[in-house]
Amino acid sequence: MSQKRFGKLPWRLAIAWLLLAVPRAALACGPDFDEGVLDNRDKVLTGLSRGDPFAEATRLLQPTVAVPCLVRDPLAPTAMPPRPDLPDGRLYDLGAIAYRRSDWALAIQRFRSVLALAPAQRRGYSVAAAFMLGRLHAPEGRPWFVQARELARTGYDDPLCLSTASLGEEGRQALHRKDDAAALRLYLEQYGAGEPLAVSSMRVVARILRLDEARLRRAMHDPVVQQWLAARSYVEGKGYWHEEGEGDARTLRILAELPVVQGADRLAAGAWMQGDFALAERFAPKSRSALGLWVQAKMAMRHGRKESVRALLEAAVQVAHPKDDLVLRLRQDLAVLALGEGRYEDAALLGCRIEDRAIVAHVVEQVLPTDVALRFVGRPDIAAAFPVHPTAVVYQKDPAYVLAAVSPPKLAPRDYRNGDMPGIGIEWLRYLLGRRLLREGRGREGLPYFPEGLQRRVAGYLQALEDVPRYTGIDRARALRKAAHLLHPDGMFLAGTELAPDWTAYPRYARGYGMESRSYPAYHEWETVDWQGPNTEGCRVYLGDAVPDMASAGPCLRTYDEETRVAQHRLTVRYHYRVTKSEMLEQAADLVPKHTQAFAALLCEAAQPVFNMGSGRVSKMWGRYVREGALVPGLFTEGLDCPEPDFGRARVTPPPSWWWRTMRPIKREWREISQRSAEWREALSTWLAF
């Protein structure tokens, strides 16, 4: 029999370990993956994003950390292997039996006997025996845990990584003794030894200190405690629970009483997120780190020092660690500033570097003139601006940060008619520009910008459009119908807008990129106010949910020039290509004789793409069919299954006779009367049934 480390590892704990093992940006379900920059500029420029707890813990590690063993697989066995044929294995099993029977004295005796064996006879179970003795001597088991780690370092077997676990057990005993600083250092060492769950234990220590002022004042003189408490306020913002948020604010004020505080930049960031701007402004200038400079930039925004904001953000980018997610946030702020200053190409370039689809698409699709957008996409530095990501998912530590090397989020593969939706990158940007050129009637220029799998279909559509003027009459109607059917049902991929109103990346949703859904045309109805700050003529700012005193000064968020450009380029109808197809089919119907089957079939087809759009076009097509067309059975039924137009018969059909012109209105009225009579009879029978 063998001693189990923690019993069976619960599947929930295994899943939690896997989730914590690879830190990454949190993504929500659905299309709203993050707060969109474009609709939340006030929040971007006045707020701070939460830090990464793993990165903060790694930042506190010493430059050299001895790693006793690698982190084992969470689904691996959790018990020492039984080896009764070995002297140390037999004695360890006897100690495990006594431990499970709560015979502590006998268990201690057996485990001590394992360590009393000759070194050659106890290489398999010495680490486990020392670990169990540390647990049995709680809360003073430190000597045994130290011995377990020393044995592991000198080469004794440790298949369960008990040397790493001993750091956590020792930290728990230190917490029991209310030695919080020692507990935090032990958990930090455990994290450095390869156990990511130690960050959760470090969070528990921070919570205990925040809720117990006496323990906080005893422990806060330790530099590691100061840095971790400040980092937790930066990681958690206002806290997940109300009482934790209050305790965090009190903790920051108590730390501020110290003559020198380690982690002043984290303390300033936490104070800013708590709304304690005076405390943030006191400590932010004491640090020249990237985070400290970022908070100073927020202070400059708050006080209206526009000329200082950009310089502070650029300085923060220069000193930030290249793998730090903070670099993305800083460049996001710089992109918003560039938009407010009218430096649209600079904003798009920054958007490429941080892979922000919304910023890039907004500039290239809605703000820049078409020729300027063509030159921008063709610049050689644009293709190089997009980051290159490894494809493997790896959990690793470098000297400053924990990095999850993951592929960037990509658009989900769809039925793309011989082509897949490209991910973020230069191909995606070229494809976006190609769709814009097609919408603006410059399809031949845009053809090379489409993905290879779509170029043949786009070329066919363009050729069909070019063939229309070459024909007259029924032949032109046939060419229009061909072009219409090439445009849709793939119109989203040929002519859809990346942003409003189509949201090509999320065609089943009314919004995307975290941006709010708005009715169209409703651009000038957005809640904006005239900006009253210094040197901000022609500037607007969103009020949103920003803190009032932070929205009273600062740089421009959106200019009238940008609004005017967007209004000029933005379409007002979602699925506009459906309306275009319907109009083309109606034009084709006008080119064939109205008393033929082809006229009625084309009107039916014109109603198909807009059937669920509520635009009134279906009623219009139905009205024209009833008033002008021949009565063809099966048209405009549920589902709009339309017959194929018979263009050949339409060619040879003679003009309508006097009898047809006379009887057509009579038949139409008689059909209307028959339908209404049927409805009345059905209503009467229903009433009589009750």
C-alpha positions as CSV (number, residue, x, y, z in Angstrom):
1,M,0.0,0.0,0.0
2,S,1.2,3.5,-0.7
3,Q,0.7,7.0,0.7
4,K,-1.3,9.3,-1.7
5,R,-0.3,12.8,-2.1
6,F,-3.7,14.4,-2.3
7,G,-5.9,11.4,-3.0
8,K,-7.5,11.2,-6.4
9,L,-7.0,14.4,-8.3
10,P,-10.4,15.9,-8.9
11,W,-11.2,16.5,-12.6
12,R,-12.1,20.1,-11.8
13,L,-8.7,20.7,-10.3
14,A,-7.1,19.1,-13.4
15,I,-9.1,21.4,-15.7
16,A,-8.2,24.4,-13.5
17,W,-4.5,23.5,-13.7
18,L,-4.7,23.3,-17.4
19,L,-6.4,26.7,-17.6
20,L,-3.9,28.3,-15.3
21,A,-0.9,26.7,-16.9
22,V,-1.2,28.7,-20.1
23,P,-2.0,32.4,-19.3
24,R,-3.7,34.2,-22.1
25,A,-6.1,37.0,-22.8
26,A,-9.6,36.3,-21.7
27,L,-12.1,35.9,-24.5
28,A,-15.8,36.0,-24.1
29,C,-18.3,33.9,-25.9
30,G,-19.8,35.2,-29.2
31,P,-18.6,38.1,-31.3
32,D,-17.8,40.6,-28.5
33,F,-14.3,39.4,-27.7
34,D,-13.2,42.6,-26.1
35,E,-14.2,46.2,-25.5
36,G,-14.1,47.8,-29.0
37,V,-11.7,50.7,-29.2
38,L,-13.8,52.7,-31.6
39,D,-16.9,52.8,-29.5
40,N,-15.2,53.0,-26.1
41,R,-12.4,55.5,-26.7
42,D,-13.1,57.3,-23.4
43,K,-12.6,54.0,-21.5
44,V,-9.5,53.2,-23.4
45,L,-7.8,56.5,-22.7
46,T,-9.0,57.0,-19.1
47,G,-8.8,53.4,-17.9
48,L,-6.2,50.8,-17.2
49,S,-6.4,47.1,-18.1
50,R,-5.8,44.5,-15.4
51,G,-2.4,42.9,-15.2
52,D,-1.5,39.3,-15.6
53,P,-1.1,37.5,-12.3
54,F,1.4,35.1,-13.7
55,A,3.5,37.9,-15.2
56,E,3.4,39.7,-11.9
57,A,4.5,36.6,-10.0
58,T,7.3,36.0,-12.4
59,R,8.5,39.6,-12.1
60,L,9.1,38.9,-8.4
61,L,11.2,35.8,-9.0
62,Q,14.9,36.0,-8.3
63,P,17.1,35.9,-11.5
64,T,18.3,32.4,-10.7
65,V,15.7,29.9,-9.4
66,A,16.7,26.2,-8.8
67,V,14.0,23.9,-10.3
68,P,13.9,20.6,-8.4
69,C,11.7,18.9,-10.9
70,L,9.4,19.6,-13.8
71,V,5.7,20.1,-13.3
72,R,4.1,16.7,-13.6
73,D,1.1,15.8,-15.7
74,P,-2.1,16.6,-13.7
75,L,-3.6,13.3,-15.0
76,A,-0.6,11.2,-13.9
77,P,-0.9,8.9,-10.8
78,T,-0.9,10.7,-7.5
79,A,0.4,7.9,-5.3
80,M,3.9,6.6,-4.7
81,P,4.4,3.3,-6.6
82,P,4.2,0.2,-4.2
83,R,7.5,-1.6,-4.0
84,P,7.4,-4.1,-1.1
85,D,10.5,-5.8,-2.6
86,L,12.6,-2.8,-1.6
87,P,13.6,-2.0,2.0
88,D,12.6,1.6,1.8
89,G,9.4,0.7,-0.2
90,R,8.3,-1.8,2.5
91,L,8.9,0.6,5.4
92,Y,7.2,3.5,3.6
93,D,4.1,1.4,2.9
94,L,3.9,0.5,6.6
95,G,4.1,4.2,7.5
96,A,1.4,5.0,5.0
97,I,-0.9,2.4,6.6
98,A,-0.3,3.9,10.0
99,Y,-1.0,7.4,8.6
100,R,-4.3,6.4,7.2
101,R,-5.3,4.9,10.5
102,S,-4.3,8.1,12.3
103,D,-1.6,6.4,14.2
104,W,0.7,9.4,14.0
105,A,3.4,8.1,16.4
106,L,3.8,4.8,14.4
107,A,3.7,6.7,11.1
108,I,6.5,9.0,12.3
109,Q,8.5,6.0,13.4
110,R,8.2,4.2,10.1
111,F,9.0,7.2,8.0
112,R,12.1,7.9,10.2
113,S,13.2,4.3,9.6
114,V,13.2,5.0,5.9
115,L,15.6,7.9,6.3
116,A,17.7,5.8,8.6
117,L,18.6,3.3,5.9
118,A,21.8,3.4,4.0
119,P,21.8,5.9,1.1
120,A,21.9,3.1,-1.5
121,Q,18.8,1.5,0.0
122,R,16.5,4.5,0.3
123,R,16.9,6.4,-3.0
124,G,13.3,5.7,-4.0
125,Y,11.3,6.8,-1.0
126,S,13.5,9.2,1.0
127,V,11.9,12.4,-0.5
128,A,8.4,11.1,0.1
129,A,9.3,10.0,3.7
130,A,10.8,13.5,4.5
131,F,7.7,15.1,3.0
132,M,5.3,13.1,5.2
133,L,7.4,13.8,8.3
134,G,7.0,17.5,7.5
135,R,3.2,17.2,7.4
136,L,3.1,15.1,10.5
137,H,5.2,17.7,12.5
138,A,2.9,20.6,11.5
139,P,3.1,23.5,12.1
140,E,6.9,23.1,12.7
141,G,7.7,20.8,9.8
142,R,10.1,23.1,8.0
143,P,13.3,21.1,8.8
144,W,11.8,18.0,7.2
145,F,10.5,19.9,4.1
146,V,14.0,21.4,3.7
147,Q,15.5,17.9,3.9
148,A,13.0,16.7,1.2
149,R,14.1,19.4,-1.2
150,E,17.8,18.8,-0.4
151,L,17.4,15.1,-1.1
152,A,15.7,15.8,-4.4
153,R,18.5,18.2,-5.4
154,T,21.1,15.5,-4.7
155,G,19.4,13.0,-7.0
156,Y,17.0,11.0,-4.9
157,D,13.8,9.9,-6.7
158,D,10.9,12.4,-6.7
159,P,8.3,11.1,-9.2
160,L,5.5,13.1,-7.6
161,C,7.4,16.4,-7.4
162,L,7.0,16.4,-3.6
163,S,10.0,18.6,-3.3
164,T,8.0,21.3,-5.1
165,A,4.8,20.5,-3.1
166,S,6.8,20.8,0.1
167,L,7.1,24.5,-0.5
168,G,3.3,24.8,-0.6
169,E,2.9,22.7,2.5
170,E,5.5,24.7,4.3
171,G,3.8,27.9,3.2
172,R,0.5,26.6,4.6
173,Q,2.1,26.0,8.0
174,A,3.6,29.4,7.9
175,L,0.2,30.9,7.4
176,H,-1.1,28.9,10.3
177,R,1.7,30.5,12.4
178,K,0.6,33.9,11.0
179,D,4.0,34.4,9.4
180,D,2.5,35.8,6.2
181,A,5.7,37.2,4.7
182,A,7.4,33.8,4.9
183,A,4.3,32.1,3.5
184,L,4.3,34.4,0.5
185,R,7.9,33.9,-0.2
186,L,7.5,30.1,-0.1
187,Y,4.6,30.2,-2.5
188,L,6.6,32.4,-4.8
189,E,9.5,29.9,-4.7
190,Q,7.0,27.1,-5.4
191,Y,5.8,29.1,-8.4
192,G,9.3,29.6,-9.6
193,A,9.9,25.8,-9.2
194,G,7.2,25.2,-11.8
195,E,3.9,25.0,-10.0
196,P,1.4,27.5,-11.6
197,L,-1.2,26.9,-8.9
198,A,1.0,28.6,-6.4
199,V,-0.3,31.9,-7.8
200,S,-3.7,31.0,-6.3
201,S,-2.0,30.5,-2.9
202,M,-0.3,33.9,-3.3
203,R,-3.7,35.4,-4.0
204,V,-5.0,33.8,-0.7
205,V,-2.2,35.5,1.2
206,A,-3.0,38.9,-0.3
207,R,-6.7,38.4,0.6
208,I,-5.9,37.5,4.2
209,L,-3.8,40.6,4.6
210,R,-6.3,42.9,3.0
211,L,-9.0,41.7,5.3
212,D,-6.9,41.7,8.5
213,E,-5.3,45.1,9.2
214,A,-3.2,43.8,12.1
215,R,-1.6,41.1,10.1
216,L,-1.1,43.5,7.2
217,R,0.8,46.0,9.4
218,R,3.1,43.2,10.6
219,A,3.9,41.9,7.2
220,M,4.0,45.0,5.0
221,H,7.6,45.9,5.8
222,D,8.7,42.9,3.7
223,P,9.6,44.1,0.2
224,V,8.0,41.1,-1.5
225,V,4.8,41.6,0.4
226,Q,4.7,45.2,-0.6
227,Q,5.2,44.4,-4.3
228,W,2.7,41.5,-4.3
229,L,0.0,43.5,-2.6
230,A,0.5,46.4,-5.0
231,A,0.5,43.9,-7.9
232,R,-2.7,42.3,-6.7
233,S,-4.5,45.6,-6.7
234,Y,-3.3,46.1,-10.3
235,V,-4.4,42.6,-11.3
236,E,-7.8,42.6,-9.7
237,G,-8.9,46.2,-10.3
238,K,-11.7,46.9,-7.8
239,G,-11.8,43.3,-6.6
240,Y,-14.1,40.5,-7.4
241,W,-16.1,41.0,-4.2
242,H,-17.3,44.1,-2.6
243,E,-15.5,43.6,0.7
244,E,-12.3,42.8,-1.2
245,G,-12.5,46.0,-3.1
246,E,-12.8,48.0,0.2
247,G,-10.0,46.0,1.7
248,D,-7.8,46.7,-1.3
249,A,-8.3,50.4,-1.1
250,R,-7.4,50.3,2.6
251,T,-4.4,48.2,1.9
252,L,-3.1,50.8,-0.6
253,R,-3.5,53.6,1.8
254,I,-1.6,51.7,4.6
255,L,1.2,50.9,2.2
256,A,1.4,54.5,1.3
257,E,2.4,55.3,4.9
258,L,5.7,53.6,4.4
259,P,8.7,55.9,3.7
260,V,9.7,53.8,0.8
261,V,7.4,51.4,-1.1
262,Q,8.6,48.7,-3.4
263,G,6.4,48.4,-6.5
264,A,5.3,52.1,-6.6
265,D,4.2,51.7,-10.3
266,R,1.8,48.8,-9.3
267,L,0.6,50.8,-6.3
268,A,-0.2,53.8,-8.6
269,A,-2.0,51.6,-11.1
270,G,-4.0,49.9,-8.4
271,A,-4.9,53.3,-6.9
272,W,-6.0,54.6,-10.3
273,M,-8.2,51.6,-10.8
274,Q,-9.7,52.1,-7.4
275,G,-10.5,55.8,-8.2
276,D,-8.0,57.1,-5.7
277,F,-6.4,59.6,-8.2
278,A,-4.5,61.6,-5.5
279,L,-2.7,58.4,-4.4
280,A,-2.0,57.4,-8.0
281,E,-0.5,60.9,-8.8
282,R,1.7,60.6,-5.7
283,F,3.3,57.4,-6.6
284,A,3.3,57.2,-10.4
285,P,6.2,59.7,-10.8
286,K,8.4,57.6,-8.5
287,S,8.7,54.9,-11.2
288,R,10.1,55.1,-14.7
289,S,8.8,51.6,-15.6
290,A,6.4,51.2,-18.5
291,L,3.4,50.8,-16.1
292,G,4.5,53.9,-14.2
293,L,4.8,56.0,-17.4
294,W,1.4,54.6,-18.5
295,V,-0.3,55.9,-15.3
296,Q,1.5,59.2,-15.7
297,A,0.0,59.4,-19.2
298,K,-3.5,58.8,-17.7
299,M,-2.8,61.7,-15.3
300,A,-1.8,63.9,-18.2
301,M,-5.0,63.0,-20.0
302,R,-7.0,63.8,-16.9
303,H,-5.4,67.3,-16.5
304,G,-5.6,68.1,-20.2
305,R,-1.8,68.1,-20.8
306,K,-2.3,66.8,-24.4
307,E,1.3,67.5,-25.4
308,S,2.6,65.2,-22.7
309,V,0.3,62.2,-23.3
310,R,1.9,61.0,-26.5
311,A,5.5,61.5,-25.3
312,L,4.8,59.5,-22.1
313,L,3.1,56.6,-24.0
314,E,5.9,56.4,-26.5
315,A,8.5,56.4,-23.7
316,A,6.5,53.6,-22.0
317,V,6.6,51.5,-25.2
318,Q,10.4,51.9,-25.4
319,V,11.0,50.7,-21.8
320,A,8.4,47.9,-21.8
321,H,9.3,44.3,-22.1
322,P,8.7,43.2,-25.8
323,K,6.6,40.2,-24.6
324,D,4.5,42.2,-22.2
325,D,0.9,42.6,-23.0
326,L,1.2,46.1,-21.8
327,V,2.9,47.0,-25.1
328,L,-0.4,46.2,-26.9
329,R,-2.3,48.5,-24.5
330,L,0.1,51.3,-24.9
331,R,0.0,51.1,-28.7
332,Q,-3.8,50.9,-28.5
333,D,-3.8,54.2,-26.6
334,L,-1.4,55.7,-29.2
335,A,-3.8,54.6,-32.0
336,V,-6.7,56.3,-30.3
337,L,-4.7,59.4,-30.0
338,A,-3.7,59.3,-33.6
339,L,-7.3,59.0,-34.6
340,G,-8.2,62.0,-32.5
341,E,-5.3,64.0,-34.1
342,G,-6.2,63.1,-37.6
343,R,-3.1,60.9,-38.1
344,Y,-5.2,58.1,-39.6
345,E,-2.4,56.1,-41.3
346,D,-0.4,56.1,-38.1
347,A,-3.4,54.8,-36.3
348,A,-3.8,52.0,-38.9
349,L,-0.1,51.1,-38.7
350,L,-0.4,50.8,-34.9
351,G,-3.5,48.7,-35.3
352,C,-1.6,46.3,-37.6
353,R,1.1,46.0,-34.9
354,I,-1.3,45.1,-32.2
355,E,-3.6,43.1,-34.5
356,D,-6.6,45.2,-33.8
357,R,-9.0,44.4,-36.7
358,A,-11.4,47.2,-35.7
359,I,-8.9,50.0,-35.9
360,V,-7.3,48.9,-39.1
361,A,-10.7,48.2,-40.8
362,H,-12.1,51.5,-39.6
363,V,-9.3,53.5,-41.1
364,V,-8.9,51.5,-44.4
365,E,-12.6,50.9,-45.0
366,Q,-14.3,54.0,-43.6
367,V,-11.8,56.9,-43.2
368,L,-9.2,57.0,-45.8
369,P,-10.1,57.9,-49.4
370,T,-9.9,55.0,-51.8
371,D,-6.7,56.0,-53.5
372,V,-5.0,56.8,-50.2
373,A,-6.1,53.4,-48.9
374,L,-4.6,51.7,-52.0
375,R,-1.3,53.5,-51.3
376,F,-1.4,52.6,-47.6
377,V,-2.0,48.9,-48.2
378,G,0.8,48.8,-50.8
379,R,3.4,50.3,-48.4
380,P,6.2,47.7,-47.8
381,D,6.2,48.4,-44.0
382,I,2.6,47.4,-43.7
383,A,3.2,43.7,-44.4
384,A,6.1,43.7,-42.0
385,A,4.0,45.4,-39.3
386,F,1.9,42.3,-38.5
387,P,3.4,40.2,-35.8
388,V,4.6,36.6,-36.6
389,H,3.3,34.0,-34.2
390,P,4.5,30.5,-33.5
391,T,1.9,27.8,-34.0
392,A,2.7,25.6,-31.0
393,V,1.2,26.3,-27.6
394,V,4.0,26.3,-25.0
395,Y,4.1,27.2,-21.3
396,Q,7.5,28.7,-20.6
397,K,9.3,31.3,-18.5
398,D,11.8,33.8,-19.6
399,P,13.7,36.1,-17.2
400,A,10.9,38.6,-17.0
401,Y,7.6,37.2,-18.1
402,V,5.5,34.1,-18.4
403,L,4.6,33.8,-22.1
404,A,2.0,31.6,-23.7
405,A,3.2,31.2,-27.3
406,V,-0.1,30.8,-29.1
407,S,-1.4,31.5,-32.6
408,P,-3.4,34.8,-32.9
409,P,-7.2,34.5,-33.1
410,K,-8.4,33.9,-36.6
411,L,-11.7,34.1,-38.2
412,A,-13.6,30.8,-38.2
413,P,-13.4,28.8,-41.4
414,R,-16.6,29.1,-43.4
415,D,-18.2,27.8,-46.6
416,Y,-16.1,30.2,-48.6
417,R,-16.8,28.9,-52.1
418,N,-13.3,27.5,-52.8
419,G,-11.5,29.9,-50.3
420,D,-11.0,30.1,-46.6
421,M,-11.4,33.3,-44.5
422,P,-7.9,34.7,-44.0
423,G,-6.7,35.5,-40.5
424,I,-5.3,38.8,-39.4
425,G,-2.4,39.8,-41.6
426,I,-1.6,41.5,-44.9
427,E,-3.8,39.0,-46.8
428,W,-6.8,39.9,-44.7
429,L,-6.0,43.6,-45.2
430,R,-5.8,43.2,-49.0
431,Y,-9.0,41.2,-49.0
432,L,-10.8,44.0,-47.1
433,L,-9.6,46.6,-49.6
434,G,-10.7,44.3,-52.5
435,R,-14.2,44.2,-51.2
436,R,-14.3,48.0,-50.8
437,L,-13.1,48.5,-54.4
438,L,-15.8,46.1,-55.6
439,R,-18.5,48.0,-53.8
440,E,-17.3,51.3,-55.3
441,G,-17.4,50.0,-58.8
442,R,-13.6,49.5,-59.2
443,G,-13.7,45.7,-59.2
444,R,-11.0,45.2,-61.8
445,E,-8.6,47.1,-59.6
446,G,-9.7,45.1,-56.6
447,L,-9.5,41.7,-58.2
448,P,-5.8,41.0,-57.3
449,Y,-6.6,41.8,-53.7
450,F,-9.0,39.0,-53.3
451,P,-7.9,35.6,-51.9
452,E,-6.9,33.1,-54.7
453,G,-10.0,30.9,-53.9
454,L,-12.3,33.8,-54.7
455,Q,-10.7,35.5,-57.6
456,R,-12.3,33.3,-60.2
457,R,-15.8,34.0,-58.8
458,V,-15.1,37.7,-58.6
459,A,-13.8,37.7,-62.2
460,G,-17.0,36.0,-63.4
461,Y,-19.1,38.5,-61.6
462,L,-17.2,41.4,-63.1
463,Q,-17.3,39.9,-66.6
464,A,-21.1,39.4,-66.3
465,L,-21.5,43.1,-65.3
466,E,-19.3,44.2,-68.3
467,D,-21.4,42.0,-70.7
468,V,-24.7,43.7,-69.7
469,P,-24.3,46.9,-71.8
470,R,-23.4,44.8,-74.9
471,Y,-26.9,43.4,-75.1
472,T,-30.4,44.7,-75.4
473,G,-33.8,43.3,-74.6
474,I,-34.1,39.7,-73.4
475,D,-30.4,39.1,-73.8
476,R,-29.6,42.0,-71.4
477,A,-32.1,40.6,-69.0
478,R,-30.3,37.2,-69.1
479,A,-27.0,38.9,-68.5
480,L,-28.4,40.9,-65.6
481,R,-29.8,37.8,-64.0
482,K,-26.4,36.0,-64.4
483,A,-24.6,38.8,-62.7
484,A,-27.2,39.0,-59.9
485,H,-26.8,35.3,-59.1
486,L,-23.0,35.5,-59.1
487,L,-23.2,38.3,-56.5
488,H,-25.4,36.4,-54.1
489,P,-25.6,34.1,-52.1
490,D,-21.9,34.9,-51.7
491,G,-22.3,38.6,-51.4
492,M,-20.9,38.8,-47.9
493,F,-17.6,37.5,-49.1
494,L,-17.6,39.5,-52.3
495,A,-18.8,42.9,-51.2
496,G,-19.5,42.8,-47.5
497,T,-18.1,45.5,-45.2
498,E,-15.7,44.4,-42.5
499,L,-17.4,46.8,-40.0
500,A,-20.9,48.2,-40.0
501,P,-23.3,47.4,-41.4
502,D,-22.4,43.9,-42.6
503,W,-19.8,42.7,-40.0
504,T,-18.2,40.2,-42.5
505,A,-16.2,38.5,-39.7
506,Y,-19.5,37.7,-37.8
507,P,-22.2,37.5,-40.5
508,R,-24.8,36.0,-38.1
509,Y,-24.5,38.7,-35.5
510,A,-25.7,42.3,-35.4
511,R,-22.3,43.6,-34.2
512,G,-18.7,42.6,-33.9
513,Y,-15.3,43.5,-32.4
514,G,-17.1,44.5,-29.2
515,M,-18.7,47.5,-30.9
516,E,-22.3,48.4,-30.2
517,S,-25.1,47.7,-32.7
518,R,-26.7,50.8,-34.0
519,S,-29.6,51.3,-36.4
520,Y,-28.8,52.7,-39.9
521,P,-28.8,55.5,-40.8
522,A,-28.3,56.7,-37.3
523,Y,-24.7,58.0,-37.3
524,H,-25.5,61.6,-36.3
525,E,-27.8,60.4,-33.5
526,W,-24.9,59.0,-31.4
527,E,-24.6,60.5,-28.0
528,T,-21.9,63.1,-28.4
529,V,-21.2,66.5,-26.9
530,D,-19.1,69.4,-27.9
531,W,-15.6,69.2,-26.3
532,Q,-14.8,72.2,-24.2
533,G,-11.2,71.6,-23.4
534,P,-8.3,73.7,-24.6
535,N,-7.3,73.7,-28.3
536,T,-10.0,71.2,-29.2
537,E,-12.0,73.0,-31.9
538,G,-14.0,70.6,-34.0
539,C,-13.6,67.7,-31.5
540,R,-16.2,65.4,-29.9
541,V,-16.0,62.9,-27.1
542,Y,-18.2,60.0,-26.0
543,L,-19.6,60.3,-22.5
544,G,-20.3,56.6,-22.1
545,D,-19.7,55.2,-18.7
546,A,-16.5,57.2,-18.0
547,V,-15.9,58.6,-14.6
548,P,-17.1,62.2,-14.8
549,D,-14.0,64.0,-13.5
550,M,-11.8,61.9,-15.9
551,A,-14.0,63.0,-18.8
552,S,-13.5,66.7,-18.1
553,A,-10.1,67.2,-19.8
554,G,-7.7,65.4,-22.1
555,P,-7.0,64.7,-25.8
556,C,-9.6,64.6,-28.5
557,L,-11.4,61.3,-28.9
558,R,-13.2,61.8,-32.2
559,T,-13.1,64.7,-34.7
560,Y,-15.8,66.0,-36.9
561,D,-13.5,65.3,-39.8
562,E,-13.4,61.6,-38.9
563,E,-17.2,61.5,-38.5
564,T,-17.7,63.2,-41.9
565,R,-15.4,60.7,-43.6
566,V,-17.1,57.7,-42.0
567,A,-20.6,59.1,-42.9
568,Q,-19.4,59.4,-46.5
569,H,-18.2,55.9,-46.8
570,R,-20.6,54.0,-44.6
571,L,-23.5,52.1,-46.1
572,T,-26.9,52.4,-44.5
573,V,-28.3,49.0,-45.2
574,R,-27.1,45.7,-43.8
575,Y,-26.8,42.9,-46.4
576,H,-26.9,45.7,-49.1
577,Y,-25.8,43.1,-51.7
578,R,-29.1,41.4,-51.3
579,V,-30.9,44.6,-52.2
580,T,-28.5,45.1,-55.2
581,K,-29.4,41.6,-56.4
582,S,-33.1,42.3,-56.1
583,E,-32.8,45.5,-58.0
584,M,-30.8,43.8,-60.8
585,L,-33.4,41.1,-61.1
586,E,-36.2,43.7,-61.2
587,Q,-34.3,45.6,-64.0
588,A,-34.1,42.3,-65.8
589,A,-37.9,41.8,-65.4
590,D,-38.5,45.2,-67.0
591,L,-36.7,44.0,-70.1
592,V,-39.0,41.1,-70.9
593,P,-42.6,41.2,-72.0
594,K,-44.9,41.6,-69.0
595,H,-47.4,39.0,-70.1
596,T,-44.7,36.2,-70.2
597,Q,-43.7,33.6,-67.6
598,A,-40.2,35.1,-67.5
599,F,-41.5,38.4,-66.2
600,A,-43.3,36.8,-63.3
601,A,-40.4,34.4,-62.5
602,L,-37.9,37.3,-62.4
603,L,-40.1,39.3,-60.1
604,C,-40.4,36.2,-57.8
605,E,-36.6,35.9,-57.9
606,A,-36.2,39.6,-57.1
607,A,-38.2,39.0,-53.9
608,Q,-36.1,36.1,-52.7
609,P,-32.9,37.8,-51.4
610,V,-34.9,40.4,-49.4
611,F,-37.6,38.2,-48.2
612,N,-36.6,38.5,-44.5
613,M,-35.2,42.0,-44.6
614,G,-38.5,43.9,-43.9
615,S,-37.7,46.4,-46.6
616,G,-41.1,46.4,-48.4
617,R,-39.6,45.1,-51.6
618,V,-41.3,41.8,-51.4
619,S,-44.7,43.6,-51.3
620,K,-43.6,45.7,-54.2
621,M,-42.6,42.7,-56.3
622,W,-45.9,41.0,-55.4
623,G,-47.9,44.1,-56.3
624,R,-46.2,44.4,-59.7
625,Y,-46.8,40.7,-60.4
626,V,-50.5,41.0,-59.6
627,R,-51.1,44.2,-61.5
628,E,-48.8,43.7,-64.6
629,G,-47.8,40.1,-65.0
630,A,-49.3,36.9,-66.2
631,L,-50.9,34.6,-63.6
632,V,-48.3,31.8,-63.2
633,P,-49.3,29.1,-60.7
634,G,-46.9,28.5,-57.7
635,L,-45.3,31.9,-57.6
636,F,-44.7,33.8,-54.3
637,T,-45.5,30.8,-52.2
638,E,-44.0,30.0,-48.8
639,G,-40.2,29.8,-49.2
640,L,-40.3,31.7,-52.5
641,D,-39.5,28.7,-54.7
642,C,-39.4,30.4,-58.1
643,P,-39.4,28.6,-61.4
644,E,-36.6,29.1,-64.0
645,P,-37.4,32.1,-66.3
646,D,-38.3,30.8,-69.8
647,F,-36.4,33.4,-71.9
648,G,-36.7,31.3,-75.1
649,R,-40.5,31.3,-74.9
650,A,-40.4,35.0,-74.0
651,R,-38.6,35.7,-77.3
652,V,-41.3,34.1,-79.5
653,T,-44.4,35.2,-77.5
654,P,-46.4,37.6,-79.5
655,P,-47.7,40.9,-78.1
656,P,-50.7,40.5,-75.9
657,S,-54.0,40.4,-77.7
658,W,-57.0,42.6,-77.2
659,W,-58.8,39.8,-75.4
660,W,-55.8,39.3,-73.0
661,R,-55.6,43.0,-72.2
662,T,-59.4,43.0,-71.6
663,M,-59.6,39.9,-69.5
664,R,-56.4,40.4,-67.4
665,P,-57.9,43.0,-65.0
666,I,-61.1,40.9,-64.7
667,K,-59.1,37.8,-63.8
668,R,-57.0,39.8,-61.3
669,E,-60.1,41.2,-59.6
670,W,-61.9,37.8,-59.6
671,R,-58.8,36.2,-58.1
672,E,-58.7,38.9,-55.4
673,I,-62.4,38.3,-54.6
674,S,-61.9,34.5,-54.5
675,Q,-59.0,34.8,-52.1
676,R,-61.0,37.2,-49.8
677,S,-64.0,34.9,-49.9
678,A,-61.8,31.9,-48.9
679,E,-60.5,33.9,-46.0
680,W,-64.0,34.9,-44.9
681,R,-65.2,31.3,-45.0
682,E,-62.3,30.1,-43.0
683,A,-62.8,32.8,-40.4
684,L,-66.6,32.0,-40.2
685,S,-65.9,28.3,-39.8
686,T,-63.5,29.0,-37.0
687,W,-66.0,31.3,-35.2
688,L,-68.8,28.7,-35.5
689,A,-66.4,26.0,-34.2
690,F,-66.2,27.9,-30.9
